[in-house]
Amino acid sequence: MDTDISSLELGLQKRLEKLQPKTKKPDFLRSVIDRQSVRIDGALALGYSYDEIASIFSEQGIKCKGSTLKKYHLMAKRKLAKESPIPELPSDLKSSGNKAK
């Protein structure tokens, strides 16, 4: 054993050697926000701010700032709007108006 290593360094070394690989992927936060987008909309409709919602994420172990949450949430909403646009009316209904037969 190296006698020049202090007990503090030895403790640090042991701790670093025991580190396990992180399970979270780089896009983990973005994917969680994508999946929770509707619920985030609901919380915003109830008057909560992005900062308040981000603190709920942090309480659950998902570190997030309000500004990041807002950015990813708006991106998710735009993505959803592109994937499922409002369907167009058939052209014969457009020209005739709302006349039901």
Chimera marker file (.cmm) of the C-alpha trace (Angstrom):
<marker_set name="trace">
<marker id="1" x="0.000" y="0.000" z="0.000" r="1" g="1" b="0" radius="0.5"/>
<marker id="2" x="1.251" y="3.483" z="-0.864" r="1" g="1" b="0" radius="0.5"/>
<marker id="3" x="1.990" y="5.325" z="2.386" r="1" g="1" b="0" radius="0.5"/>
<marker id="4" x="1.877" y="8.748" z="0.673" r="1" g="1" b="0" radius="0.5"/>
<marker id="5" x="-1.900" y="8.482" z="0.176" r="1" g="1" b="0" radius="0.5"/>
<marker id="6" x="-3.908" y="10.260" z="2.845" r="1" g="1" b="0" radius="0.5"/>
<marker id="7" x="-6.958" y="8.608" z="4.364" r="1" g="1" b="0" radius="0.5"/>
<marker id="8" x="-9.106" y="11.171" z="2.544" r="1" g="1" b="0" radius="0.5"/>
<marker id="9" x="-7.613" y="10.209" z="-0.824" r="1" g="1" b="0" radius="0.5"/>
<marker id="10" x="-7.904" y="6.538" z="0.020" r="1" g="1" b="0" radius="0.5"/>
<marker id="11" x="-11.611" y="6.972" z="0.779" r="1" g="1" b="0" radius="0.5"/>
<marker id="12" x="-12.102" y="8.876" z="-2.474" r="1" g="1" b="0" radius="0.5"/>
<marker id="13" x="-10.241" y="6.200" z="-4.407" r="1" g="1" b="0" radius="0.5"/>
<marker id="14" x="-12.372" y="3.410" z="-2.942" r="1" g="1" b="0" radius="0.5"/>
<marker id="15" x="-15.552" y="5.327" z="-3.672" r="1" g="1" b="0" radius="0.5"/>
<marker id="16" x="-14.562" y="6.020" z="-7.304" r="1" g="1" b="0" radius="0.5"/>
<marker id="17" x="-13.641" y="2.383" z="-7.849" r="1" g="1" b="0" radius="0.5"/>
<marker id="18" x="-17.140" y="1.305" z="-6.757" r="1" g="1" b="0" radius="0.5"/>
<marker id="19" x="-19.002" y="3.566" z="-9.205" r="1" g="1" b="0" radius="0.5"/>
<marker id="20" x="-21.541" y="1.789" z="-11.379" r="1" g="1" b="0" radius="0.5"/>
<marker id="21" x="-22.442" y="2.888" z="-14.916" r="1" g="1" b="0" radius="0.5"/>
<marker id="22" x="-25.271" y="5.367" z="-15.071" r="1" g="1" b="0" radius="0.5"/>
<marker id="23" x="-28.506" y="3.936" z="-16.413" r="1" g="1" b="0" radius="0.5"/>
<marker id="24" x="-29.930" y="7.196" z="-17.730" r="1" g="1" b="0" radius="0.5"/>
<marker id="25" x="-29.442" y="7.858" z="-21.410" r="1" g="1" b="0" radius="0.5"/>
<marker id="26" x="-28.471" y="11.316" z="-22.707" r="1" g="1" b="0" radius="0.5"/>
<marker id="27" x="-32.017" y="11.942" z="-23.970" r="1" g="1" b="0" radius="0.5"/>
<marker id="28" x="-33.670" y="10.589" z="-20.819" r="1" g="1" b="0" radius="0.5"/>
<marker id="29" x="-35.103" y="13.928" z="-19.703" r="1" g="1" b="0" radius="0.5"/>
<marker id="30" x="-36.407" y="14.756" z="-23.172" r="1" g="1" b="0" radius="0.5"/>
<marker id="31" x="-38.151" y="11.378" z="-23.473" r="1" g="1" b="0" radius="0.5"/>
<marker id="32" x="-39.771" y="11.723" z="-20.025" r="1" g="1" b="0" radius="0.5"/>
<marker id="33" x="-41.061" y="15.184" z="-20.925" r="1" g="1" b="0" radius="0.5"/>
<marker id="34" x="-42.367" y="13.853" z="-24.255" r="1" g="1" b="0" radius="0.5"/>
<marker id="35" x="-44.328" y="11.134" z="-22.458" r="1" g="1" b="0" radius="0.5"/>
<marker id="36" x="-45.621" y="13.495" z="-19.768" r="1" g="1" b="0" radius="0.5"/>
<marker id="37" x="-46.477" y="16.360" z="-22.136" r="1" g="1" b="0" radius="0.5"/>
<marker id="38" x="-50.248" y="16.083" z="-21.669" r="1" g="1" b="0" radius="0.5"/>
<marker id="39" x="-49.875" y="16.041" z="-17.883" r="1" g="1" b="0" radius="0.5"/>
<marker id="40" x="-47.535" y="19.040" z="-18.037" r="1" g="1" b="0" radius="0.5"/>
<marker id="41" x="-50.200" y="20.845" z="-20.087" r="1" g="1" b="0" radius="0.5"/>
<marker id="42" x="-52.711" y="19.975" z="-17.369" r="1" g="1" b="0" radius="0.5"/>
<marker id="43" x="-50.477" y="21.343" z="-14.607" r="1" g="1" b="0" radius="0.5"/>
<marker id="44" x="-49.929" y="24.553" z="-16.595" r="1" g="1" b="0" radius="0.5"/>
<marker id="45" x="-53.696" y="24.885" z="-17.069" r="1" g="1" b="0" radius="0.5"/>
<marker id="46" x="-54.089" y="24.612" z="-13.282" r="1" g="1" b="0" radius="0.5"/>
<marker id="47" x="-51.801" y="27.624" z="-12.895" r="1" g="1" b="0" radius="0.5"/>
<marker id="48" x="-48.482" y="25.941" z="-12.124" r="1" g="1" b="0" radius="0.5"/>
<marker id="49" x="-45.320" y="27.416" z="-13.624" r="1" g="1" b="0" radius="0.5"/>
<marker id="50" x="-42.596" y="25.511" z="-15.428" r="1" g="1" b="0" radius="0.5"/>
<marker id="51" x="-40.325" y="26.113" z="-12.407" r="1" g="1" b="0" radius="0.5"/>
<marker id="52" x="-42.892" y="24.553" z="-10.070" r="1" g="1" b="0" radius="0.5"/>
<marker id="53" x="-43.352" y="21.554" z="-12.352" r="1" g="1" b="0" radius="0.5"/>
<marker id="54" x="-39.568" y="21.181" z="-12.654" r="1" g="1" b="0" radius="0.5"/>
<marker id="55" x="-39.319" y="21.050" z="-8.864" r="1" g="1" b="0" radius="0.5"/>
<marker id="56" x="-41.773" y="18.116" z="-8.918" r="1" g="1" b="0" radius="0.5"/>
<marker id="57" x="-39.501" y="16.368" z="-11.433" r="1" g="1" b="0" radius="0.5"/>
<marker id="58" x="-36.535" y="17.032" z="-9.118" r="1" g="1" b="0" radius="0.5"/>
<marker id="59" x="-38.415" y="15.640" z="-6.120" r="1" g="1" b="0" radius="0.5"/>
<marker id="60" x="-38.795" y="12.422" z="-8.105" r="1" g="1" b="0" radius="0.5"/>
<marker id="61" x="-35.059" y="12.273" z="-8.832" r="1" g="1" b="0" radius="0.5"/>
<marker id="62" x="-35.153" y="13.773" z="-12.314" r="1" g="1" b="0" radius="0.5"/>
<marker id="63" x="-33.055" y="16.929" z="-12.157" r="1" g="1" b="0" radius="0.5"/>
<marker id="64" x="-34.522" y="19.612" z="-14.347" r="1" g="1" b="0" radius="0.5"/>
<marker id="65" x="-34.675" y="23.402" z="-14.543" r="1" g="1" b="0" radius="0.5"/>
<marker id="66" x="-37.865" y="25.229" z="-15.426" r="1" g="1" b="0" radius="0.5"/>
<marker id="67" x="-36.290" y="26.708" z="-18.566" r="1" g="1" b="0" radius="0.5"/>
<marker id="68" x="-35.190" y="23.271" z="-19.795" r="1" g="1" b="0" radius="0.5"/>
<marker id="69" x="-38.607" y="21.801" z="-19.050" r="1" g="1" b="0" radius="0.5"/>
<marker id="70" x="-40.272" y="24.592" z="-21.015" r="1" g="1" b="0" radius="0.5"/>
<marker id="71" x="-37.909" y="24.165" z="-23.976" r="1" g="1" b="0" radius="0.5"/>
<marker id="72" x="-38.378" y="20.386" z="-24.195" r="1" g="1" b="0" radius="0.5"/>
<marker id="73" x="-42.121" y="20.624" z="-23.556" r="1" g="1" b="0" radius="0.5"/>
<marker id="74" x="-42.648" y="23.114" z="-26.384" r="1" g="1" b="0" radius="0.5"/>
<marker id="75" x="-40.531" y="20.927" z="-28.667" r="1" g="1" b="0" radius="0.5"/>
<marker id="76" x="-42.674" y="17.902" z="-27.749" r="1" g="1" b="0" radius="0.5"/>
<marker id="77" x="-45.871" y="19.828" z="-28.496" r="1" g="1" b="0" radius="0.5"/>
<marker id="78" x="-44.550" y="20.927" z="-31.903" r="1" g="1" b="0" radius="0.5"/>
<marker id="79" x="-43.489" y="17.363" z="-32.669" r="1" g="1" b="0" radius="0.5"/>
<marker id="80" x="-46.918" y="16.050" z="-31.692" r="1" g="1" b="0" radius="0.5"/>
<marker id="81" x="-48.659" y="18.676" z="-33.834" r="1" g="1" b="0" radius="0.5"/>
<marker id="82" x="-46.576" y="17.665" z="-36.870" r="1" g="1" b="0" radius="0.5"/>
<marker id="83" x="-47.240" y="13.958" z="-36.327" r="1" g="1" b="0" radius="0.5"/>
<marker id="84" x="-50.995" y="14.243" z="-35.900" r="1" g="1" b="0" radius="0.5"/>
<marker id="85" x="-52.315" y="17.312" z="-37.691" r="1" g="1" b="0" radius="0.5"/>
<marker id="86" x="-56.014" y="18.105" z="-37.695" r="1" g="1" b="0" radius="0.5"/>
<marker id="87" x="-57.505" y="16.189" z="-40.632" r="1" g="1" b="0" radius="0.5"/>
<marker id="88" x="-58.729" y="18.166" z="-43.604" r="1" g="1" b="0" radius="0.5"/>
<marker id="89" x="-62.392" y="18.123" z="-44.550" r="1" g="1" b="0" radius="0.5"/>
<marker id="90" x="-63.202" y="16.464" z="-47.855" r="1" g="1" b="0" radius="0.5"/>
<marker id="91" x="-63.277" y="19.019" z="-50.667" r="1" g="1" b="0" radius="0.5"/>
<marker id="92" x="-67.012" y="18.501" z="-51.374" r="1" g="1" b="0" radius="0.5"/>
<marker id="93" x="-67.841" y="19.466" z="-47.754" r="1" g="1" b="0" radius="0.5"/>
<marker id="94" x="-65.600" y="22.524" z="-47.894" r="1" g="1" b="0" radius="0.5"/>
<marker id="95" x="-67.371" y="23.984" z="-50.889" r="1" g="1" b="0" radius="0.5"/>
<marker id="96" x="-70.902" y="23.191" z="-49.752" r="1" g="1" b="0" radius="0.5"/>
<marker id="97" x="-70.483" y="24.438" z="-46.181" r="1" g="1" b="0" radius="0.5"/>
<marker id="98" x="-72.185" y="22.669" z="-43.263" r="1" g="1" b="0" radius="0.5"/>
<marker id="99" x="-75.269" y="21.542" z="-45.158" r="1" g="1" b="0" radius="0.5"/>
<marker id="100" x="-76.416" y="18.193" z="-43.812" r="1" g="1" b="0" radius="0.5"/>
<marker id="101" x="-78.679" y="16.041" z="-45.950" r="1" g="1" b="0" radius="0.5"/>
<link id1="1" id2="2" r="1" g="1" b="0" radius="0.2"/>
<link id1="2" id2="3" r="1" g="1" b="0" radius="0.2"/>
<link id1="3" id2="4" r="1" g="1" b="0" radius="0.2"/>
<link id1="4" id2="5" r="1" g="1" b="0" radius="0.2"/>
<link id1="5" id2="6" r="1" g="1" b="0" radius="0.2"/>
<link id1="6" id2="7" r="1" g="1" b="0" radius="0.2"/>
<link id1="7" id2="8" r="1" g="1" b="0" radius="0.2"/>
<link id1="8" id2="9" r="1" g="1" b="0" radius="0.2"/>
<link id1="9" id2="10" r="1" g="1" b="0" radius="0.2"/>
<link id1="10" id2="11" r="1" g="1" b="0" radius="0.2"/>
<link id1="11" id2="12" r="1" g="1" b="0" radius="0.2"/>
<link id1="12" id2="13" r="1" g="1" b="0" radius="0.2"/>
<link id1="13" id2="14" r="1" g="1" b="0" radius="0.2"/>
<link id1="14" id2="15" r="1" g="1" b="0" radius="0.2"/>
<link id1="15" id2="16" r="1" g="1" b="0" radius="0.2"/>
<link id1="16" id2="17" r="1" g="1" b="0" radius="0.2"/>
<link id1="17" id2="18" r="1" g="1" b="0" radius="0.2"/>
<link id1="18" id2="19" r="1" g="1" b="0" radius="0.2"/>
<link id1="19" id2="20" r="1" g="1" b="0" radius="0.2"/>
<link id1="20" id2="21" r="1" g="1" b="0" radius="0.2"/>
<link id1="21" id2="22" r="1" g="1" b="0" radius="0.2"/>
<link id1="22" id2="23" r="1" g="1" b="0" radius="0.2"/>
<link id1="23" id2="24" r="1" g="1" b="0" radius="0.2"/>
<link id1="24" id2="25" r="1" g="1" b="0" radius="0.2"/>
<link id1="25" id2="26" r="1" g="1" b="0" radius="0.2"/>
<link id1="26" id2="27" r="1" g="1" b="0" radius="0.2"/>
<link id1="27" id2="28" r="1" g="1" b="0" radius="0.2"/>
<link id1="28" id2="29" r="1" g="1" b="0" radius="0.2"/>
<link id1="29" id2="30" r="1" g="1" b="0" radius="0.2"/>
<link id1="30" id2="31" r="1" g="1" b="0" radius="0.2"/>
<link id1="31" id2="32" r="1" g="1" b="0" radius="0.2"/>
<link id1="32" id2="33" r="1" g="1" b="0" radius="0.2"/>
<link id1="33" id2="34" r="1" g="1" b="0" radius="0.2"/>
<link id1="34" id2="35" r="1" g="1" b="0" radius="0.2"/>
<link id1="35" id2="36" r="1" g="1" b="0" radius="0.2"/>
<link id1="36" id2="37" r="1" g="1" b="0" radius="0.2"/>
<link id1="37" id2="38" r="1" g="1" b="0" radius="0.2"/>
<link id1="38" id2="39" r="1" g="1" b="0" radius="0.2"/>
<link id1="39" id2="40" r="1" g="1" b="0" radius="0.2"/>
<link id1="40" id2="41" r="1" g="1" b="0" radius="0.2"/>
<link id1="41" id2="42" r="1" g="1" b="0" radius="0.2"/>
<link id1="42" id2="43" r="1" g="1" b="0" radius="0.2"/>
<link id1="43" id2="44" r="1" g="1" b="0" radius="0.2"/>
<link id1="44" id2="45" r="1" g="1" b="0" radius="0.2"/>
<link id1="45" id2="46" r="1" g="1" b="0" radius="0.2"/>
<link id1="46" id2="47" r="1" g="1" b="0" radius="0.2"/>
<link id1="47" id2="48" r="1" g="1" b="0" radius="0.2"/>
<link id1="48" id2="49" r="1" g="1" b="0" radius="0.2"/>
<link id1="49" id2="50" r="1" g="1" b="0" radius="0.2"/>
<link id1="50" id2="51" r="1" g="1" b="0" radius="0.2"/>
<link id1="51" id2="52" r="1" g="1" b="0" radius="0.2"/>
<link id1="52" id2="53" r="1" g="1" b="0" radius="0.2"/>
<link id1="53" id2="54" r="1" g="1" b="0" radius="0.2"/>
<link id1="54" id2="55" r="1" g="1" b="0" radius="0.2"/>
<link id1="55" id2="56" r="1" g="1" b="0" radius="0.2"/>
<link id1="56" id2="57" r="1" g="1" b="0" radius="0.2"/>
<link id1="57" id2="58" r="1" g="1" b="0" radius="0.2"/>
<link id1="58" id2="59" r="1" g="1" b="0" radius="0.2"/>
<link id1="59" id2="60" r="1" g="1" b="0" radius="0.2"/>
<link id1="60" id2="61" r="1" g="1" b="0" radius="0.2"/>
<link id1="61" id2="62" r="1" g="1" b="0" radius="0.2"/>
<link id1="62" id2="63" r="1" g="1" b="0" radius="0.2"/>
<link id1="63" id2="64" r="1" g="1" b="0" radius="0.2"/>
<link id1="64" id2="65" r="1" g="1" b="0" radius="0.2"/>
<link id1="65" id2="66" r="1" g="1" b="0" radius="0.2"/>
<link id1="66" id2="67" r="1" g="1" b="0" radius="0.2"/>
<link id1="67" id2="68" r="1" g="1" b="0" radius="0.2"/>
<link id1="68" id2="69" r="1" g="1" b="0" radius="0.2"/>
<link id1="69" id2="70" r="1" g="1" b="0" radius="0.2"/>
<link id1="70" id2="71" r="1" g="1" b="0" radius="0.2"/>
<link id1="71" id2="72" r="1" g="1" b="0" radius="0.2"/>
<link id1="72" id2="73" r="1" g="1" b="0" radius="0.2"/>
<link id1="73" id2="74" r="1" g="1" b="0" radius="0.2"/>
<link id1="74" id2="75" r="1" g="1" b="0" radius="0.2"/>
<link id1="75" id2="76" r="1" g="1" b="0" radius="0.2"/>
<link id1="76" id2="77" r="1" g="1" b="0" radius="0.2"/>
<link id1="77" id2="78" r="1" g="1" b="0" radius="0.2"/>
<link id1="78" id2="79" r="1" g="1" b="0" radius="0.2"/>
<link id1="79" id2="80" r="1" g="1" b="0" radius="0.2"/>
<link id1="80" id2="81" r="1" g="1" b="0" radius="0.2"/>
<link id1="81" id2="82" r="1" g="1" b="0" radius="0.2"/>
<link id1="82" id2="83" r="1" g="1" b="0" radius="0.2"/>
<link id1="83" id2="84" r="1" g="1" b="0" radius="0.2"/>
<link id1="84" id2="85" r="1" g="1" b="0" radius="0.2"/>
<link id1="85" id2="86" r="1" g="1" b="0" radius="0.2"/>
<link id1="86" id2="87" r="1" g="1" b="0" radius="0.2"/>
<link id1="87" id2="88" r="1" g="1" b="0" radius="0.2"/>
<link id1="88" id2="89" r="1" g="1" b="0" radius="0.2"/>
<link id1="89" id2="90" r="1" g="1" b="0" radius="0.2"/>
<link id1="90" id2="91" r="1" g="1" b="0" radius="0.2"/>
<link id1="91" id2="92" r="1" g="1" b="0" radius="0.2"/>
<link id1="92" id2="93" r="1" g="1" b="0" radius="0.2"/>
<link id1="93" id2="94" r="1" g="1" b="0" radius="0.2"/>
<link id1="94" id2="95" r="1" g="1" b="0" radius="0.2"/>
<link id1="95" id2="96" r="1" g="1" b="0" radius="0.2"/>
<link id1="96" id2="97" r="1" g="1" b="0" radius="0.2"/>
<link id1="97" id2="98" r="1" g="1" b="0" radius="0.2"/>
<link id1="98" id2="99" r="1" g="1" b="0" radius="0.2"/>
<link id1="99" id2="100" r="1" g="1" b="0" radius="0.2"/>
<link id1="100" id2="101" r="1" g="1" b="0" radius="0.2"/>
</marker_set>
